[in-house]
Amino acid sequence: MIRLLAIAGALVLVVGAALLVLGDMAQTVLESYGTAYATGDVRRLPVLGVALVPGTEPVNEWGRFNTDLGRRLDSAALAWREGKVTRVIVSGNRVGEAYDEPTAMMTALIARGVPATAIERDFGGTRTWLSVQHARDVYGLKRVLIVSQRTHLDRALFLARRGGLEAWGFDATERPEPRTLYYALYTGVRALRAFCDAVLD
């Protein structure tokens, strides 16, 4: 029994180490897309016509509007006011009447001065890849401005450009993430999943 536990422990360590190495390599590639195509300066953005804002939980654990989502919507509204886009697609998940990311995002954008006629809701954006895929296949876009936090933009830009879109990123500044072992594994696994999505498209 002790020997089996030792073997199992060794396997877990090997798999964990492999995930860390492969995930770090994948993350490096994704970050190169953010470096090349993303900026936090609205003046440096090309005029693209349409912004895509991927969703996340609208309300945090304290019952307040999600700060990171608020930053994405602030940036999308700024891009609209500066004439970089004339339409905004808010893409996220909806589960019945109780949970509706796109509608919450649309309401928040209207409060920020973007007219309802300039906003479209995509209820099928349950994952970043699906939001990008819908922008291309459902909305027929060739060029798009993706608005999100940098760590998310890296992945979204990789997926969009690998999927044939001329995608640029508007970086909605976020709080720095702690560089823990959990964070490294989490971002690495998501980076590897992005590679699988791009390859399997």
N, C-alpha and C positions, 0 to 999 in steps of 0.2 A: 504493500500500500504506500509506504514512504517513497519507494522508488518511482511508483506511478505518479505520485504528487510532484516529485522532483522533475520528472519528464514533462508533465503538464506545465509546471512553472517555467521550465526552460523554453517550451514551445511558445508560451504566452510572451516571454521576453523577446524571442526571435521575431515573432509576428509583429509585436509592438515596435521593435527597432526597425523592421522593414517598412512598416507604415510611416514611421517618422522620416526615414530617408527618402522614400518615394514621394511622400506628401510634401516634403521640403523642396524636392526637385520640381514637382508640379506647381507648387506655390510660386517658385521663382519665375517659371514661365508665365504664369498668370499675372504676376506683378509687372512683367515687362509690357503687357498690354495696357495696364493702367498708367505706367510711366509714359508710354508713347501717345495714348489717346485720351487721357483724362486731365482735367484741370479744375481748380476751384475758383478760377477767375473768369467770370462771365464774359469779359471783354475778349478773351482769347478763344471763345467758342465760335465755330462756324455757324452760319444760319442753316438750320437743318429742317425746320418745318414742324417736326413732331417730337415731343418728349415722351419717353416711357418711364414711368415711376413704378418700380416693383414694390409690392406691398409687404407689410409685416404686421404684427399685432398692433391694432390701433390704440389699445389701452394697456398700460403697464400694470404691474402687480399692486400698485397703490391706487388704482382707479383713475389715473391721470392719462392724458393723451401721450402716447409714446414719443419721447423726445427725439429719437433718431428718425422716426417717420415724419415728425414735424419739420426736422431739418431738410429732409428730402422735398417736402412740399413747399417749404420756404424757397428752396433753390429752384424748383420747377416754376413757381410763381415769378421769381426773378427773371428766369430765362424767357418767360412769356412777356413780361413787362419790357424787357430789353429787345424784343423782336427776334430772338433767336429761334423761337417756335411760335406757331399759331394754334397748335392743338396739343393736348396733353392726354395720354392714355394712362389711366391708373389701373394697374393690373395686380390682382390678388385673389384671395380665397373667399368664398362665401359658403357658409353652412347654415341653411335655413334663414330664419329671421333674426336669430340671436347674434350671428357673427357674420359681418359683411365688410371686408377690408376696402373694396373699391368704392362703396357708397360713403363710408367714413372719410376716405381720402378726397372724394369729390366734394363733400360738404366742407372739408377743411380748406380746399383750394378756392372754393367760392368765397369763403370768409377772408381769403387772402387777396381777393380782387379778380380772380380768373372767372370769366363768365361761364355759366353752365353749358352754353352752346359750344365752347372750346374744349370741353372735357368728354372723354369717352371712357366707359367702364368695361374692363375685361375681367369677367368673373372666373376665367379658367387659369389664372396665373398662380397655381398652387406651388409652383417651383420656378426658380429663375429661368431655367431652360424653357419652360412652357410659356412664360411671359415673352421671351425673345422669339420663340417659334410663332406665337400668335401675332406678334408685331409683323413678322415676315409673311406668314401664310394667310392669316385672317384679315389683317388690315392692309396687306399688300405693300408694306414699306420696303424701300431700298436703302434709305438713310434714316438714322434715328439718334436722338440724344438720350442717353440713359442717365437717370438721376438717382444717385444712391451714395452710400458711404464708400470710401475708397476700398476697404477690404472686400466689400461686395461688388464694387465696380470692376475690380480686376477680373473676377470670375465672369461677370455679366458681359464685359467687353470681349473676353476670349470666346465665349459661347456665341455672341452675336456675329463677330467677325468670322469665326470658323463656319458659321451658318450662312454666310454670304451677305450680311448687312454691313453697310458703311456706318459703323457705330462709333460715337464719341461719348465721353463721359463727363458729367458735371459732378464734381466731388462735393457732397454735402458733409462738411466736416463733422467728425464724430469724436467721442471720447476715446483716448488710446486704450487698446485692449491689453490686459496684463499678459506678459509673455510666460505663461505657465506651461507645464507639460500637457495639461488638458487642452489648452488653447492651441498648442502646436499640433496635437493629434486631431482636434476638431477641424481646424483650417486645412490640414493636410488631407483628411478624408473627403472634405467638400471639394478640394482642388482635384483629387483623383476622380470624384464623381463627375465633375465638369468635363474632364478629359473623356470619360466614358460616354457622356451625353453627346459630345461633339463627334466622337468617332462613330457612334451608332446612328446618328441622324441620317 
